[in-house]
């Protein structure tokens, strides 16, 4: 397991590819619709656009500067979603990975323009009493990046209207873990609505949980 601070090495690039492969193995992504990035010093390393994960090799990944101007470097263009990956890493210096995919239950809620309320105490893993919904804009656009960053100002995950979900992670492993937890939460919320009216935890109840889960989850070092 690689530990931050990451450097742009073949090992990091392979870990990004492995994260993509794990998303599909765990059923939280389909095909090549997801994308993964990591902070590597003053640059971001990100998956290329449209390459099947099982054919991806470390040299295919692209990098972009996190500081100053400059375009992507690499033999292939970066993921079309590079703008919100870059914006999130710039806005969240304590986060080292961004994981985006189209998990079915997260996407179902996003299609209905629904955020996830405090239906379960595990909502606190995302930094508050909701998993918010980022407004819709064309994929890959600067406007979408602005929407995602605004929705995640105080959160480590959000749904994306008519699109999917995105999370940040202190490590690649924690980003993948957080996205899987988000899909479980989305599924539970949808199922709870089919059998009755979900009871929503109060702000005070979630506040207690927020203090208790600060160091919960996969260890980062």
PEJO-V535533 format. One record per residue. N is the residue number from 1. RES is the residue in one letter. D_CENTER is the distance of its C-alpha to the mean C-alpha in whole Angstrom. Layout:
# PEJO-V535533
N_RES_D_CENTER / N_RES_D_CENTER
This chain:
# PEJO-V535533
1_X_19 / 2_X_18 / 3_X_18 / 4_X_17 / 5_X_19 / 6_X_18 / 7_X_20 / 8_X_20 / 9_X_22 / 10_X_22 / 11_X_21 / 12_X_17 / 13_X_17 / 14_X_18 / 15_X_16 / 16_X_13 / 17_X_15 / 18_X_15 / 19_X_12 / 20_X_12 / 21_X_15 / 22_X_14 / 23_X_11 / 24_X_14 / 25_X_17 / 26_X_15 / 27_X_15 / 28_X_11 / 29_X_12 / 30_X_15 / 31_X_17 / 32_X_15 / 33_X_13 / 34_X_9 / 35_X_9 / 36_X_8 / 37_X_9 / 38_X_11 / 39_X_14 / 40_X_17 / 41_X_20 / 42_X_20 / 43_X_18 / 44_X_15 / 45_X_15 / 46_X_13 / 47_X_14 / 48_X_17 / 49_X_17 / 50_X_18 / 51_X_19 / 52_X_19 / 53_X_17 / 54_X_21 / 55_X_22 / 56_X_20 / 57_X_22 / 58_X_21 / 59_X_23 / 60_X_21 / 61_X_18 / 62_X_18 / 63_X_18 / 64_X_18 / 65_X_20 / 66_X_18 / 67_X_21 / 68_X_24 / 69_X_24 / 70_X_24 / 71_X_23 / 72_X_21 / 73_X_23 / 74_X_23 / 75_X_25 / 76_X_22 / 77_X_20 / 78_X_17 / 79_X_14 / 80_X_15 / 81_X_12 / 82_X_12 / 83_X_13 / 84_X_10 / 85_X_9 / 86_X_12 / 87_X_12 / 88_X_10 / 89_X_11 / 90_X_14 / 91_X_14 / 92_X_13 / 93_X_15 / 94_X_14 / 95_X_11 / 96_X_11 / 97_X_8 / 98_X_5 / 99_X_3 / 100_X_4 / 101_X_7 / 102_X_10 / 103_X_11 / 104_X_15 / 105_X_15 / 106_X_12 / 107_X_13 / 108_X_17 / 109_X_16 / 110_X_14 / 111_X_18 / 112_X_20 / 113_X_18 / 114_X_18 / 115_X_15 / 116_X_15 / 117_X_18 / 118_X_19 / 119_X_21 / 120_X_20 / 121_X_20 / 122_X_16 / 123_X_15 / 124_X_16 / 125_X_13 / 126_X_11 / 127_X_14 / 128_X_16 / 129_X_18 / 130_X_15 / 131_X_12 / 132_X_13 / 133_X_13 / 134_X_13 / 135_X_16 / 136_X_16 / 137_X_17 / 138_X_18 / 139_X_15 / 140_X_15 / 141_X_17 / 142_X_17 / 143_X_18 / 144_X_14 / 145_X_13 / 146_X_15 / 147_X_14 / 148_X_10 / 149_X_12 / 150_X_14 / 151_X_12 / 152_X_10 / 153_X_14 / 154_X_14 / 155_X_11 / 156_X_8 / 157_X_6 / 158_X_8 / 159_X_9 / 160_X_11 / 161_X_14 / 162_X_16 / 163_X_13 / 164_X_10 / 165_X_6 / 166_X_3 / 167_X_2 / 168_X_5 / 169_X_7 / 170_X_11 / 171_X_11 / 172_X_10 / 173_X_11 / 174_X_10 / 175_X_6 / 176_X_8 / 177_X_10 / 178_X_8 / 179_X_6 / 180_X_10 / 181_X_11 / 182_X_10 / 183_X_11 / 184_X_14 / 185_X_14 / 186_X_14 / 187_X_17 / 188_X_19 / 189_X_19 / 190_X_20 / 191_X_23 / 192_X_24 / 193_X_25 / 194_X_27 / 195_X_29 / 196_X_30 / 197_X_28 / 198_X_26 / 199_X_27 / 200_X_24 / 201_X_24 / 202_X_26 / 203_X_24 / 204_X_27 / 205_X_26 / 206_X_22 / 207_X_23 / 208_X_25 / 209_X_22 / 210_X_20 / 211_X_22 / 212_X_23 / 213_X_19 / 214_X_18 / 215_X_19 / 216_X_18 / 217_X_16 / 218_X_15 / 219_X_18 / 220_X_16 / 221_X_20
